[in-house]
Amino acid sequence: MENKNLIVISFDGLSSLDFEYISNLPNFREFLKNSSFCKNVNTIYPSLTYPAHASIVTGKYPKNHKVINNTILDINRKNPDWYWYSKYIKGDSLFTLADKKGFKVASILWPVTAGAKIKYNMPEIFSNRKWTNQAIVSGLNGSLIYQLDLERKFSHLRDGIKEPNLGDFVEKSIIYTLKKYKPDFLFAHIIDLDTNRHKYGFNSEEAKNALKRHDEKLGNIMKVLKNLDFYKNSRIVLLGDHSSIDVDKVIFLNSIFYKNGYINIQKKKIKDYKVIAKSCDGSSYIYIKDKSIKKEIEKILKNLELDESSGIEKVFDNNNIKSLGADSEADFIIEAKCGYYFLDDIRNYSILDLNTLDEDERKLYLKNCHGYLPSKKDYKTVFMISGDNIRKNHIIENMDLIDIAPTISHLFNLGLSEYDGEVKNEIIK
């Protein structure tokens, strides 16, 4: 295929359940008329933002690209570091291949891009140490001059990571970047919908308003694109990374391990452990340091699976984990029932019913989350692509998140050679 321009916008948390609603909003409706689209996209496991976005640009499952969670395992940090850095991705990505081909790439708050070889890069990373600040962390891990330019123009729109402020900043940055820097490829990540669902719930008015803002942003961006010379040669991708589920109960697996003597605590910190749980929100990895106790741990987990009140839907061993595409280094991964999610804290109880909390306490916990199995009911995401040589108003019945990278690679001759998905040739005229 002949090389063209590419714009990819990720609307974090956009679900197949949103498709009917957005298809009746003016700008999404207009976009869909001229696009190939799928409203039944299988995400990856665990269905979290960082593993998903790594899969979008590599075409691989987490077990192969190695971004296996949002946050790294750091047992005594209340707020562990995230998988911010591009060095965590094993193998080629659309970014690395585009750079090798000489394309000018821009990335605005795309996950797992800190330190990436991207010409115009504002990575999604935040200051997580007392001795540093946001400006330094962002500047050192992205394109300094480019970021200073965006901050100079639009920092007044931001208020940390609060929404809709951050989404407005991203929208203005996209438009400004397209006009001034004229990248060949642009990737952008907007978290407005995901943020509001975490805080208020899936069907909340706040979530619906975020979808309306997405539509307005799309309209503004498309209007600018149509006034730019390279629009006629562009391919535009709109996508989600996962769906989400409302929750009202929390499971504390490490409390169970502590109670059974597998975790040693001194001065309110974990001194050592034989087994540890690492939350992925709707699922949880289990890592066993002392392999001699594996049968004991398996028995505990299986008993929880049999206990209808435990909130545990399924226990997967290492063989299952590999087939599901999750972290092959984990000994088990535990799937929560709908309405439950995991936290790593050690409490004097193993389950917390959030309905028993007062209003202020309830705000400290999620109302909606993801990380669950892709096979959960009504848990698909969406994909839309329009532009030069793309079939119009074409429905892709089913596809996987890992199909996106090989399809884009094929469209732009990037040469992605190792991937787990497949090229969706049906979208090409």
C-alpha positions as CSV (number, residue, x, y, z in Angstrom):
1,M,0.0,0.0,0.0
2,E,1.1,3.6,-0.7
3,N,2.2,5.5,2.4
4,K,-0.3,8.1,3.7
5,N,-1.0,10.0,6.9
6,L,-2.4,8.4,10.1
7,I,-4.3,9.8,13.0
8,V,-5.2,7.4,15.9
9,I,-7.4,8.6,18.7
10,S,-8.0,6.3,21.7
11,F,-11.1,7.1,23.7
12,D,-10.2,5.2,26.9
13,G,-13.0,3.0,28.2
14,L,-15.2,3.3,25.0
15,S,-17.4,0.2,25.1
16,S,-19.5,-1.7,22.5
17,L,-22.4,-0.8,24.8
18,D,-21.7,2.9,23.9
19,F,-22.0,2.2,20.1
20,E,-25.7,2.8,19.7
21,Y,-25.5,6.1,21.6
22,I,-22.4,7.5,19.8
23,S,-23.7,6.4,16.4
24,N,-26.6,8.9,16.9
25,L,-24.3,11.8,17.9
26,P,-23.7,14.1,14.9
27,N,-19.9,13.7,14.5
28,F,-19.6,10.0,15.2
29,R,-22.6,9.4,12.9
30,E,-20.9,11.3,10.1
31,F,-17.6,9.5,10.7
32,L,-19.3,6.1,10.6
33,K,-20.9,6.8,7.2
34,N,-17.4,6.8,5.7
35,S,-15.7,4.2,7.7
36,S,-15.2,0.5,8.3
37,F,-16.1,-0.3,11.9
38,C,-16.5,-3.1,14.5
39,K,-18.5,-2.8,17.6
40,N,-17.4,-6.3,18.8
41,V,-13.7,-5.9,19.5
42,N,-12.2,-8.4,21.9
43,T,-9.8,-6.7,24.3
44,I,-6.8,-8.4,26.0
45,Y,-6.4,-9.9,29.5
46,P,-6.0,-8.3,31.9
47,S,-8.1,-5.7,30.2
48,L,-6.3,-2.6,31.6
49,T,-5.3,0.6,29.8
50,Y,-1.5,0.1,29.6
51,P,-1.4,-3.6,28.5
52,A,-4.2,-2.7,26.0
53,H,-2.4,0.3,24.5
54,A,0.8,-1.8,24.2
55,S,-1.2,-4.4,22.4
56,I,-2.8,-1.8,20.1
57,V,0.7,-0.7,18.8
58,T,2.4,-4.2,18.8
59,G,-0.4,-6.6,17.8
60,K,0.7,-8.8,20.7
61,Y,-0.8,-10.2,23.8
62,P,0.6,-9.0,27.1
63,K,2.6,-12.2,27.6
64,N,4.6,-11.3,24.5
65,H,5.0,-7.5,24.7
66,K,5.5,-7.8,28.5
67,V,3.4,-4.9,29.6
68,I,1.3,-7.1,31.9
69,N,-0.4,-4.6,34.2
70,N,-0.9,-0.9,34.7
71,T,1.5,-0.8,37.6
72,I,4.6,-2.7,38.5
73,L,4.9,-5.0,41.5
74,D,6.3,-2.8,44.3
75,I,4.9,-4.3,47.5
76,N,5.5,-1.4,50.0
77,R,4.6,1.6,47.8
78,K,1.1,2.9,48.3
79,N,1.2,4.3,44.7
80,P,3.5,2.0,42.6
81,D,5.1,3.3,39.4
82,W,3.2,2.5,36.2
83,Y,4.5,0.8,33.1
84,W,5.3,4.3,31.7
85,Y,8.4,3.6,29.8
86,S,8.7,2.3,26.2
87,K,11.6,0.1,27.3
88,Y,9.1,-2.2,28.9
89,I,7.7,-3.2,25.4
90,K,9.6,-6.2,24.0
91,G,9.9,-6.2,20.2
92,D,8.8,-3.7,17.6
93,S,5.8,-1.4,17.8
94,L,4.2,0.9,15.3
95,F,6.3,3.7,16.8
96,T,9.6,2.0,16.4
97,L,8.8,0.9,12.8
98,A,7.5,4.3,11.8
99,D,10.6,6.0,13.1
100,K,12.8,3.5,11.1
101,K,10.8,4.3,8.0
102,G,11.4,8.0,8.5
103,F,7.9,9.0,9.4
104,K,7.4,12.0,11.7
105,V,5.4,10.7,14.6
106,A,3.5,12.7,17.3
107,S,2.2,11.2,20.5
108,I,0.0,13.0,23.0
109,L,-0.4,11.2,26.3
110,W,-0.3,7.7,24.7
111,P,0.5,5.1,27.4
112,V,4.0,3.3,27.5
113,T,5.8,6.0,25.5
114,A,8.1,7.6,28.1
115,G,11.6,7.6,26.6
116,A,10.3,6.4,23.2
117,K,12.0,7.4,20.0
118,I,9.1,9.7,18.9
119,K,9.8,13.0,17.3
120,Y,7.0,14.9,19.0
121,N,6.3,13.1,22.2
122,M,4.3,14.1,25.3
123,P,4.3,10.8,27.2
124,E,1.7,9.8,29.7
125,I,3.7,9.8,32.9
126,F,3.3,11.6,36.2
127,S,5.6,12.6,39.1
128,N,5.6,9.8,41.7
129,R,8.4,11.0,44.0
130,K,8.5,13.8,46.5
131,W,11.9,15.1,45.2
132,T,10.7,15.8,41.6
133,N,7.8,17.5,39.8
134,Q,5.6,16.9,36.8
135,A,7.4,19.3,34.4
136,I,10.8,17.6,35.0
137,V,9.5,14.1,34.7
138,S,7.6,14.8,31.5
139,G,10.4,16.9,30.0
140,L,13.1,14.3,30.6
141,N,11.0,11.5,29.1
142,G,9.6,13.1,26.0
143,S,10.3,15.8,23.5
144,L,11.2,18.8,25.6
145,I,10.7,21.7,23.1
146,Y,7.5,20.2,21.8
147,Q,6.1,19.8,25.3
148,L,7.1,23.3,26.3
149,D,5.3,24.6,23.3
150,L,2.1,22.8,24.2
151,E,2.3,23.8,27.8
152,R,2.9,27.5,26.8
153,K,-0.2,27.4,24.6
154,F,-2.6,25.3,26.6
155,S,-1.5,24.8,30.2
156,H,-4.2,27.1,31.3
157,L,-6.7,24.5,30.3
158,R,-5.3,21.8,32.6
159,D,-5.9,21.1,36.3
160,G,-3.7,18.1,36.9
161,I,-5.5,15.1,35.6
162,K,-9.0,16.4,36.3
163,E,-11.6,16.0,33.6
164,P,-12.9,17.5,31.3
165,N,-9.9,19.8,31.6
166,L,-7.3,17.3,30.5
167,G,-9.4,16.2,27.6
168,D,-9.7,19.8,26.4
169,F,-6.0,20.1,26.7
170,V,-5.5,17.0,24.5
171,E,-8.0,18.2,21.9
172,K,-6.3,21.6,21.6
173,S,-2.9,19.9,21.5
174,I,-4.0,17.6,18.7
175,I,-5.3,20.4,16.5
176,Y,-2.2,22.6,17.2
177,T,0.1,19.7,16.4
178,L,-1.6,18.9,13.2
179,K,-1.4,22.6,12.1
180,K,2.1,23.5,13.2
181,Y,4.1,20.3,13.2
182,K,2.4,18.4,10.4
183,P,3.3,14.9,11.6
184,D,2.9,11.9,9.3
185,F,1.4,9.9,12.2
186,L,-0.4,11.2,15.3
187,F,-1.5,9.1,18.3
188,A,-3.6,10.6,21.1
189,H,-5.2,9.2,24.3
190,I,-8.2,10.8,25.9
191,I,-9.3,9.5,29.3
192,D,-12.4,11.6,30.0
193,L,-14.9,8.7,29.7
194,D,-12.8,6.2,31.7
195,T,-12.2,8.8,34.5
196,N,-15.9,9.6,34.9
197,R,-17.0,5.9,34.8
198,H,-14.5,5.0,37.6
199,K,-15.8,7.9,39.7
200,Y,-19.6,7.8,38.9
201,G,-20.5,4.5,37.2
202,F,-21.0,3.1,33.7
203,N,-24.5,4.6,33.0
204,S,-24.0,7.8,35.0
205,E,-24.9,11.2,33.6
206,E,-21.3,12.2,33.9
207,A,-20.3,9.3,31.6
208,K,-22.9,10.3,29.1
209,N,-21.6,13.9,29.1
210,A,-18.1,12.6,28.5
211,L,-19.4,10.8,25.4
212,K,-21.0,14.0,24.2
213,R,-17.7,15.8,24.7
214,H,-15.9,13.1,22.7
215,D,-18.3,13.8,19.9
216,E,-17.6,17.5,20.0
217,K,-13.9,16.9,20.1
218,L,-14.2,14.6,17.1
219,G,-16.1,17.3,15.2
220,N,-13.6,20.0,16.0
221,I,-10.6,17.8,14.9
222,M,-12.3,16.6,11.7
223,K,-13.1,20.2,10.8
224,V,-9.5,21.2,11.1
225,L,-8.3,18.1,9.3
226,K,-10.5,18.9,6.3
227,N,-8.9,22.3,6.0
228,L,-5.4,20.8,5.9
229,D,-3.7,19.6,2.7
230,F,-3.0,16.1,3.9
231,Y,-6.5,15.3,4.9
232,K,-7.3,13.6,1.6
233,N,-4.4,11.2,2.1
234,S,-5.2,10.5,5.8
235,R,-6.5,7.4,7.5
236,I,-8.2,8.1,10.8
237,V,-8.7,5.5,13.5
238,L,-11.0,5.9,16.5
239,L,-10.9,3.1,19.0
240,G,-11.5,2.0,22.6
241,D,-9.3,-0.2,24.7
242,H,-11.7,-2.0,27.0
243,S,-15.2,-1.9,28.5
244,S,-15.9,-1.7,32.2
245,I,-18.3,-3.0,34.9
246,D,-19.9,-1.3,37.9
247,V,-18.6,-2.5,41.3
248,D,-19.7,-2.4,44.9
249,K,-17.4,-4.9,46.7
250,V,-13.6,-5.2,47.1
251,I,-11.6,-8.4,47.6
252,F,-8.4,-8.3,49.6
253,L,-6.5,-11.5,48.7
254,N,-3.3,-10.5,50.5
255,S,-5.4,-10.4,53.7
256,I,-6.1,-14.1,53.3
257,F,-2.4,-14.9,52.6
258,Y,-1.4,-12.8,55.7
259,K,-3.9,-14.6,57.9
260,N,-2.5,-18.0,56.7
261,G,1.1,-16.9,57.6
262,Y,2.4,-16.5,54.0
263,I,3.1,-12.8,54.4
264,N,5.4,-11.4,57.1
265,I,4.6,-7.8,58.3
266,Q,6.8,-5.7,60.5
267,K,6.2,-2.0,61.4
268,K,3.1,-2.0,59.1
269,K,5.2,-3.0,56.1
270,I,5.7,-6.3,54.3
271,K,9.1,-7.6,55.3
272,D,8.9,-10.8,53.3
273,Y,6.3,-13.0,51.6
274,K,6.0,-16.5,50.2
275,V,3.1,-15.5,48.0
276,I,1.7,-12.1,46.9
277,A,-1.4,-10.9,45.1
278,K,-1.0,-8.1,42.5
279,S,-4.3,-6.5,41.5
280,C,-5.4,-5.9,38.0
281,D,-8.7,-4.4,39.3
282,G,-11.2,-7.0,37.9
283,S,-8.6,-9.8,38.1
284,S,-5.5,-10.4,40.2
285,Y,-2.1,-12.1,39.6
286,I,-0.7,-14.4,42.2
287,Y,3.1,-14.7,42.4
288,I,4.6,-17.5,44.5
289,K,8.1,-16.9,45.7
290,D,8.4,-20.2,47.6
291,K,7.3,-22.8,45.0
292,S,7.1,-25.5,47.7
293,I,3.8,-24.1,48.8
294,K,2.2,-24.0,45.4
295,K,-0.2,-26.8,46.2
296,E,-1.2,-25.2,49.4
297,I,-2.0,-21.9,47.7
298,E,-3.9,-23.6,44.9
299,K,-6.1,-25.3,47.5
300,I,-6.8,-22.0,49.2
301,L,-7.7,-20.4,45.9
302,K,-9.9,-23.3,44.7
303,N,-11.8,-23.2,48.0
304,L,-12.4,-19.5,47.4
305,E,-13.7,-20.4,43.9
306,L,-16.1,-22.8,45.4
307,D,-17.3,-20.3,48.0
308,E,-20.2,-18.3,46.4
309,S,-19.7,-15.5,48.9
310,S,-16.0,-15.0,48.1
311,G,-16.5,-12.9,44.9
312,I,-14.1,-15.2,43.0
313,E,-15.4,-16.4,39.7
314,K,-12.5,-18.4,38.3
315,V,-9.0,-19.5,39.2
316,F,-6.6,-20.0,36.3
317,D,-3.2,-21.7,36.6
318,N,-0.1,-20.9,34.7
319,N,-1.1,-23.0,31.7
320,N,-4.4,-21.2,31.5
321,I,-2.6,-17.9,31.9
322,K,-0.4,-18.5,28.9
323,S,-3.4,-19.4,26.7
324,L,-5.2,-16.3,27.9
325,G,-2.2,-14.1,26.9
326,A,-1.5,-12.7,30.3
327,D,1.8,-12.7,32.3
328,S,3.4,-16.1,31.9
329,E,5.5,-15.5,35.0
330,A,2.5,-15.5,37.3
331,D,1.5,-18.7,39.0
332,F,-2.2,-18.0,39.0
333,I,-4.6,-15.3,37.8
334,I,-7.9,-14.9,39.6
335,E,-11.0,-13.5,37.9
336,A,-13.6,-11.6,40.0
337,K,-17.3,-11.9,39.7
338,C,-19.2,-8.9,38.2
339,G,-19.5,-6.3,41.0
340,Y,-16.2,-7.2,42.6
341,Y,-12.7,-5.9,42.2
342,F,-9.3,-6.5,43.9
343,L,-7.1,-4.3,46.0
344,D,-3.7,-5.3,47.4
345,D,-4.0,-3.8,50.9
346,I,-3.9,-6.0,53.9
347,R,-6.9,-5.5,56.1
348,N,-8.4,-7.5,59.0
349,Y,-11.1,-8.7,56.6
350,S,-11.0,-10.2,53.1
351,I,-14.2,-8.5,51.5
352,L,-15.5,-5.0,51.9
353,D,-19.1,-4.2,50.9
354,L,-18.9,-0.7,49.7
355,N,-22.6,-0.2,50.2
356,T,-22.0,-0.2,54.0
357,L,-19.8,3.0,53.8
358,D,-20.9,6.5,54.2
359,E,-20.8,8.9,51.3
360,D,-17.3,10.3,52.0
361,E,-15.8,6.9,52.5
362,R,-17.4,5.5,49.4
363,K,-15.6,8.2,47.3
364,L,-12.3,6.5,48.2
365,Y,-13.2,3.5,46.1
366,L,-14.1,2.8,42.5
367,K,-17.7,2.7,41.3
368,N,-16.7,1.1,38.0
369,C,-13.6,-0.7,36.8
370,H,-12.1,-3.1,34.2
371,G,-9.3,-5.7,34.1
372,Y,-11.8,-8.6,33.6
373,L,-11.8,-11.4,31.1
374,P,-12.6,-10.3,27.5
375,S,-15.3,-13.0,27.5
376,K,-17.3,-11.3,30.2
377,K,-20.9,-10.5,29.0
378,D,-21.2,-7.2,27.1
379,Y,-17.5,-6.4,27.6
380,K,-16.4,-5.6,24.0
381,T,-14.8,-2.4,22.8
382,V,-14.9,-0.7,19.4
383,F,-12.8,0.2,16.3
384,M,-13.5,2.6,13.5
385,I,-11.3,3.5,10.5
386,S,-11.9,5.9,7.6
387,G,-9.9,7.5,4.9
388,D,-8.1,6.8,1.7
389,N,-8.7,3.4,0.2
390,I,-10.9,2.3,3.2
391,R,-14.3,0.8,2.5
392,K,-17.2,3.0,3.5
393,N,-20.0,1.9,5.8
394,H,-18.5,-1.5,6.1
395,I,-19.3,-3.6,9.2
396,I,-16.5,-5.8,10.6
397,E,-18.5,-8.5,12.5
398,N,-15.7,-9.5,14.9
399,M,-12.1,-8.6,15.5
400,D,-9.5,-8.5,18.3
401,L,-7.5,-5.6,19.7
402,I,-4.3,-7.3,18.6
403,D,-5.5,-7.0,14.9
404,I,-5.1,-3.3,14.9
405,A,-1.3,-3.0,14.7
406,P,-0.8,-5.6,11.9
407,T,-3.7,-3.9,9.9
408,I,-2.1,-0.5,10.3
409,S,1.3,-1.9,9.5
410,H,-0.1,-3.4,6.3
411,L,-1.8,-0.2,5.3
412,F,1.5,1.8,5.7
413,N,4.1,-0.8,4.7
414,L,5.7,-0.6,8.2
415,G,6.9,-4.2,8.1
416,L,5.6,-5.4,11.5
417,S,6.6,-9.1,11.4
418,E,5.9,-10.5,14.8
419,Y,2.3,-10.3,16.1
420,D,-0.5,-12.4,17.5
421,G,-3.3,-10.8,15.6
422,E,-4.2,-10.7,11.9
423,V,-4.5,-8.1,9.1
424,K,-8.2,-7.1,8.5
425,N,-7.9,-7.1,4.7
426,E,-11.7,-6.8,4.4
427,I,-11.6,-3.0,5.2
428,I,-9.5,-2.2,2.1
429,K,-11.2,-1.2,-1.1
